[in-house]
Amino acid sequence: MNKITENWDTKAGLIVYTIAVPFAVSLTTLGVTKSPWAALAVFLCFWIPYGIAWKVRRSFWFIKKKINIVFALHNVDGSEGVSGLIRIIEHQIRQEITQQIGIIRSRRVKIKFLPSDRRIANTEEAERKIKKGYVGHTLMVWGSVIKVGDEVSCRRNNFTYEFSLNRYYPEITREEIKRKFGVSMQKTIDSASWNLNLSKTGQFGTYVNNLYDISFYIIGRTLLTTSNHGKGIEILESLLSRTNSMPEIERRQRGGFISSLAEILAEAHWILAGANIFSDRKKMEYHCERALRYREYHYGANLMMAYIRERFYDDEEGAEFRLMRAETFARSRQQDHYFSRAYFALKRGQYKKAIAFYKKLEKADLELSPVPLSAAEDLRGVFEKTKEKAFLFGEAYIAFTWLPQYRRGGGKSLFKKFIKNVNNDENYTDLINEVARILEN
């Protein structure tokens, strides 16, 4: 009887509660009242409310503009013990959410456990279901739980989400980004231990933690792909804080997961720092500091902090420190620091060095990079503010080499303007000679 009561939302429960029970009660009513209409009324009073509740319980109508996590853990052999474990998983997951992200914020999260006989057959079906949600906010966790002897295990753990991208990466196609995103996500999923016996308390706890961690990791990362950075960062930072508060042994077991979280958070904060570079200096600095907190060797964040220290605090020593860190940790194709090096060389009157740095950049593939345009416009702003002619040379060199459609008449026009401004000043001989060499060719 307990099994039937607990599994009212299964197909077996549908038969019991919409046919067997109403029919039995209706027959009793008919025997007492002798009225078929009374018996029909009693039958419908049982059937209609339960039928609606059963349909809603098994449907995807619940999906709203919240963070939706749907669990479809299929009880393969219909074992009562497995059904009980799935109910406990549901309770533990809800408890974890309330404890970790707070009661108020947990109202923004919709958790749904589908009945244990509701089977998601394949990825295509899961993808069709989550499209009823909204991109980046809906995740389906599905798998098959089976009992063999005394061992209960989830043989398949699948995490299905819908990828979006509201940021333009011109160097690769959207499908390629999606593929790389999926590979990265799967790597994190695979880093967790899934070969567990759920009938053992310790391993059951590990399984619940894995479900929680991976679910919110995926939700946080997919939120970032929708440019919903605030929510995504909030979720991932909460997850990192939770993981770091675990006992040391568990933290070691989750070393790869912690590293991945820190990497993603550093990147997200760096993106936000860049988004505020012209609009909100305080936000730019805040997000840059956060990025470096998570990844001290983050290339872009170190470059940006060098800019902040020099431009806003006149702290060349601090800027040099960050620039050196960026150079130290730069990968083979990361050469944007040469623009910064050239800027400092122009500022210090080290013109041969500045030219050498620009020549190094000529070998780099910058055709689709936004950095040359940003560097040229920054030099233009510095020139207009300081009237230092060397910065005009820098703007001209960048425009001539990488920006054929530059709005100020192009690099050639700016070179001529530079020559006119310096008026054969011997202090700029190295720059004048370089311009002459370029224009002759």
Secondary structure as GFF3:
##gff-version 3
##sequence-region A 1 441
A	DSSP	alpha_helix	2	6	.	.	.	ID=ss1
A	DSSP	alpha_helix	11	15	.	.	.	ID=ss2
A	DSSP	pi_helix	16	20	.	.	.	ID=ss3
A	DSSP	alpha_helix	21	33	.	.	.	ID=ss4
A	DSSP	alpha_helix	36	58	.	.	.	ID=ss5
A	DSSP	beta_strand	67	75	.	.	.	ID=ss6
A	DSSP	alpha_helix	80	101	.	.	.	ID=ss7
A	DSSP	alpha_helix	103	106	.	.	.	ID=ss8
A	DSSP	beta_strand	109	113	.	.	.	ID=ss9
A	DSSP	alpha_helix	123	130	.	.	.	ID=ss10
A	DSSP	beta_strand	138	148	.	.	.	ID=ss11
A	DSSP	beta_strand	151	154	.	.	.	ID=ss12
A	DSSP	beta_strand	158	161	.	.	.	ID=ss13
A	DSSP	alpha_helix	174	191	.	.	.	ID=ss14
A	DSSP	alpha_helix	201	225	.	.	.	ID=ss15
A	DSSP	alpha_helix	229	244	.	.	.	ID=ss16
A	DSSP	alpha_helix	248	253	.	.	.	ID=ss17
A	DSSP	alpha_helix	255	275	.	.	.	ID=ss18
A	DSSP	alpha_helix	281	294	.	.	.	ID=ss19
A	DSSP	alpha_helix	299	313	.	.	.	ID=ss20
A	DSSP	alpha_helix	316	329	.	.	.	ID=ss21
A	DSSP	alpha_helix	337	347	.	.	.	ID=ss22
A	DSSP	alpha_helix	351	362	.	.	.	ID=ss23
A	DSSP	alpha_helix	371	386	.	.	.	ID=ss24
A	DSSP	alpha_helix	389	402	.	.	.	ID=ss25
A	DSSP	alpha_helix	410	422	.	.	.	ID=ss26
A	DSSP	three_ten_helix	426	428	.	.	.	ID=ss27
A	DSSP	alpha_helix	429	440	.	.	.	ID=ss28
###
